[in-house]
Amino acid sequence: MTDPIEKRLKDQYRQVPKWAEDFPLDQNRDTHVSRRDFIRYLSLVSLGFFAGTAGVWVKSWVKSQQIHHYAPMKIVDQEDLQIGEAYVFEIPHLREPAILLRLGPEEFVAFGQKCTHLQCPVIWKKTEKILFCPCHKGAFDGTTGNVLYGPPERALPKLKIELRSDGVYFVGMERGDLV
């Protein structure tokens, strides 16, 4: 049984045009995908996923090889921050938020302020001594930055700080990376 559309095209053009082969009007032929075409599409998609994954890996590897040099930066005067209080500041050149906590008379700690789950800002809960992520109810220990509960799986990045006579200074990273 001959397809009436194919018959009409043969009568008009003497043969079936190339576009009619590539874009068949017959539904049965339209849904047919040859094995060769299927393998070609599958290979291209697989190659695309591989290239994307390799690109992300190379970018993270290059980033891990970079050495960051941080110039000491004064965060706050010691007497301006009361025991149990927090101070949010921005690390220059990185434009990343960080949080400084005063846990005792001479005990200060600082962490990156972005939750390691989905980058929501963490807030200091003085009574519980935790850094709390309000987005997904995660919490970090206020003294170590380690995960206490919730969706985060990694600890907060810890910052190196120095106590000097004129204040508290940020001097670099102790653990993790801010960016």
ChimeraX attribute file (.defattr): number of C-alpha atoms within 10 A of each C-alpha:
attribute: neighborCount
match mode: 1-to-1
recipient: residues
	/A:1	3
	/A:2	6
	/A:3	9
	/A:4	10
	/A:5	14
	/A:6	18
	/A:7	13
	/A:8	13
	/A:9	14
	/A:10	13
	/A:11	11
	/A:12	11
	/A:13	9
	/A:14	10
	/A:15	12
	/A:16	16
	/A:17	13
	/A:18	9
	/A:19	8
	/A:20	13
	/A:21	12
	/A:22	9
	/A:23	10
	/A:24	15
	/A:25	13
	/A:26	13
	/A:27	8
	/A:28	8
	/A:29	11
	/A:30	12
	/A:31	9
	/A:32	9
	/A:33	10
	/A:34	9
	/A:35	9
	/A:36	9
	/A:37	11
	/A:38	11
	/A:39	12
	/A:40	12
	/A:41	12
	/A:42	12
	/A:43	12
	/A:44	12
	/A:45	12
	/A:46	12
	/A:47	12
	/A:48	12
	/A:49	12
	/A:50	11
	/A:51	12
	/A:52	12
	/A:53	12
	/A:54	12
	/A:55	12
	/A:56	11
	/A:57	12
	/A:58	12
	/A:59	11
	/A:60	11
	/A:61	11
	/A:62	10
	/A:63	11
	/A:64	10
	/A:65	8
	/A:66	8
	/A:67	7
	/A:68	9
	/A:69	9
	/A:70	14
	/A:71	11
	/A:72	14
	/A:73	16
	/A:74	16
	/A:75	18
	/A:76	16
	/A:77	14
	/A:78	19
	/A:79	11
	/A:80	10
	/A:81	16
	/A:82	14
	/A:83	17
	/A:84	16
	/A:85	15
	/A:86	20
	/A:87	16
	/A:88	16
	/A:89	17
	/A:90	14
	/A:91	16
	/A:92	11
	/A:93	7
	/A:94	10
	/A:95	11
	/A:96	14
	/A:97	16
	/A:98	21
	/A:99	23
	/A:100	24
	/A:101	24
	/A:102	20
	/A:103	18
	/A:104	12
	/A:105	11
	/A:106	9
	/A:107	11
	/A:108	20
	/A:109	20
	/A:110	27
	/A:111	29
	/A:112	28
	/A:113	26
	/A:114	21
	/A:115	27
	/A:116	21
	/A:117	17
	/A:118	12
	/A:119	12
	/A:120	15
	/A:121	18
	/A:122	25
	/A:123	19
	/A:124	23
	/A:125	15
	/A:126	15
	/A:127	7
	/A:128	10
	/A:129	16
	/A:130	22
	/A:131	28
	/A:132	24
	/A:133	25
	/A:134	13
	/A:135	13
	/A:136	14
	/A:137	12
	/A:138	21
	/A:139	26
	/A:140	25
	/A:141	17
	/A:142	24
	/A:143	17
	/A:144	15
	/A:145	21
	/A:146	19
	/A:147	20
	/A:148	17
	/A:149	13
	/A:150	14
	/A:151	16
	/A:152	21
	/A:153	14
	/A:154	14
	/A:155	21
	/A:156	28
	/A:157	23
	/A:158	23
	/A:159	22
	/A:160	15
	/A:161	22
	/A:162	17
	/A:163	15
	/A:164	11
	/A:165	8
	/A:166	11
	/A:167	15
	/A:168	21
	/A:169	19
	/A:170	20
	/A:171	16
	/A:172	18
	/A:173	19
	/A:174	13
	/A:175	14
	/A:176	14
	/A:177	13
	/A:178	20
	/A:179	10
